[in-house]
Amino acid sequence: MNNNKFKLRENDWRNGALVYQVLVDRFNPSSHLESKNGLYAYPKTLHDWKSLPKPGTFLEEHRYWSHELDFWGGDLNSLNARLNYIKNLGMDVLYLNPIFESLSNHKYDATNFLEISKEYGTKEDLKKLIQNVHEYDMKIMLDGVFNHVGVGNPMFQKAVKHEGYRHFFDFNDDYPRGVRLWADAPSLPELNLEHEDVKNYIFKQDNSVIRSYIQMGVDGWRLDVAFDIGFDILSELRDYARKDKSDVMIVGEIWNYPEKWLKSIDGVMNFTFREITLRLLSGELSPHKAIKMFKDTIDDAGIEPILKSWNLLDNHDVARLKHLLPKLELQRLAQVMQFTLPGSPNLYYGTELGMDGANDPMNRAPMNWDLFNDKNETLKWTQSLISLHKRERALKIGDFIAINADDLLCYMRITDKVEDTCIIAINPSKEDVSETVLLKDSRLMNYSNFKTVLGNAKPVTLLAGLMNITLEPYGFVVLKPETKPQKSYTPYKRV
């Protein structure tokens, strides 16, 4: 086995990193809200931290939905004040939803990419946050929304009036509003990314948007609607970003099959893994079919970019895990898979505390800090998964071996060291399952004993590569081989 490839993976922070996602407005209330009141004037509304978001009405004069203009008052400094919480959870990367100057609360409608939205603070506040993140030995990534801008963007306003920047957009009288819009959203005109001037502005020039923030200390970008940017422009963008930081992380919001996209960027938000997981747990996919889908995806894309891709179950665009899978046992199975499949577990703020919420805007509630206490079982459970992922080398950087089974979902994560091996099995059914599987790793010794590092199963042994695994309904287990001698002898001494 190639020892060097595992060393290279270990030296690359992007492999198997634990990523924590934050909506700045909703994470921690500002300590000086009164002095900021003027920033939330109509059509914006500032809400009490304890209130929950609700769907609003469309404001035709502003071309926004009212719930897009509802604020709760968090900012970069208030986030900075809670950075120790994220560090103490054990996270490696802080990922912020957009912070650029814009009208909305979600900031996917930039009016100026090169300025921080005033509700969130200033560039100096961002620099202070970057510094503190790095002092905690973590990385920080921003959300790049480079496919489109907001209608209030001065470049777009000038283009509408024929005062410049016309070539930055696609104007056409055949379009309902005279210009190409992202997903036909009235507030989001698309950028003409094929034009060299737009590329220069977004990523090519030294002082371009992407490169200027990297020069400020940002470690990477999550690219919004990366599937709309296309293979060629994405690979160009990635190459220019690397001019300032060779290990910059470029991860894309890609809902498509990942294979070809992972030749253009470092990782994807792995919605394919998410969808397989949810369909397995809903009973739509059999374990046998699900494991084949995981294996095909990894084989086609390659393990290296899959290790850098983000394993998510919920985020700001989809309902929260608790809403998707009301049954606690199924939530836990989904999370076991999230933290043990190849990739970077991507934790959406509050999910570790058991926050609930249906689709946007209900999934974007302010952080419920009342849930942060020693009695919170969801928090304890999530901390155990984070600890497992950090502790087990194979889960961060290991190769993937699918295990053929009928009623259990089983796979192994392996490295150059047999003692790192993790065997994962889950039972997604409401019945007891006992099944014999073949472990295709010649280093695993006959009559080996195995220790349980998560979950529980009846004692198992290995005979000629075969193992019988018995799990209770909705049961799961992560096993490791006992490789050290109990007295003087171990068959693992030369493998």
Secondary structure, DSSP 8 states (H G I E B T S, - for coil): --HHHHHHHHT-TTTT--EEEE-HHHHSB-TTHHHHGGGG-TT-EE--TTS------EETTTTEEGGGGEE--B-HHHHHHTHHHHHHHT-SEEEE---EEESSSS--SEEEEEEE-TTT--HHHHHHHHHHHHHTT-EEEEEE--SB--TT-HHHHHHHTTSS-GGGB-B-TTSTTSB-BGGG-TT-BBB-TTSHHHHIIIIISTTSHHHHHHHHT--EEEETTHHHH-HHHHHHHHHHHTTT-TT-EEEE---S-STTGGGTSSEEB-HHHHHHHHHHHTTSS-HHHHHHHHHHHHHHH-HHHHHHSEEES--TTS--HHHH--SHHHHHHHHHHHHHSSSEEEEETTGGGT----STTGGG----GGG-STT-HHHHHHHHHHHHHHH-HHHHH-EEEEE--SSSEEEEEE-SSGGG-EEEEE--SSS-EEEEEE---TTS-TT-BEEEEEE--S--BEETTEEEEEE-TT-EEEEEE--S-SSS--TTTT-
